[in-house]
């Protein structure tokens, strides 16, 4: 019984301490938002103002009903 309890305490401690680790990624002031069509870009920019960075999935001039995004384009965003 004591062995199981001590193992549980050790495992819980390890999980909690590993969850508190930091990453090496720089903190960004802006929140990244991806929307599907251009009217949504204007709406998100109006709401988020200078706190958001908006990217549209469908480029200007493309039809959102027939547009198919290619794999390289997915990786670039």
N, C-alpha and C positions, 0 to 999 in steps of 0.2 A: 504494500500500500504506500509506504513512504517513498519507495523507489519510483512508482508511477507518478506520485505528486511532484517529486523533485524534477522528473523528466518533463512533466507538463509545464512547470514553472520555467525551466531552462528554455524549452522550445518557444514558449510565449515571449520570453525576453528577447530571444534571437529575432523572432518575427517583428516585434515592436521596434527594435533597434535598427533592423534593416529597412523598415518603412521610413525611418527618419533620415536616411542618407540623402546627400545633396547630389545634384547633377552638375555637369560642367557646361551646360547650355546657358548662354547669356540670357538674362531676363529682358523681355521685350515690353515696351510700354503699350503697344497696340495689340488688340485681339484680332486674330485672323478669322475672317468670315468668308465662306465660299457660298455663292448663290448660283441659281441656274440661269436666270435671264437678266438682261440689263435694267429693266425697271426696278428690280429688287435691289440692284446696286445703289441706285439713287435713294431708295427708301432706307436702306441700312446706313448709308453715309449720312442721311438727314438725322437719323436717330442717334447713331454712334459718334457722329462728328469726327473729331481728331483722335478718338480712342480706338478706332477700328481700321483694319486694312482689308478691303473688300476685293475679292476676285470673282469674276463671272466665269462659269463653266462654258457657256455658249458665247463664242466671240461675236463682236458686232457684225451684222450683216448675214449671219447664219440663221437658218430656220430652226427654232427650238424643237419642232415636232419631228424633224427628220435628221437632226444633227447627231452624229456618232463620234464620240471622242476617241482618239487613238491612244494607244498605250504610252508613247513618248510624251504626249501632252499631259497625261495623268501624272507622270513623274516630275514634270517641270513645275507644277503648281504646289 
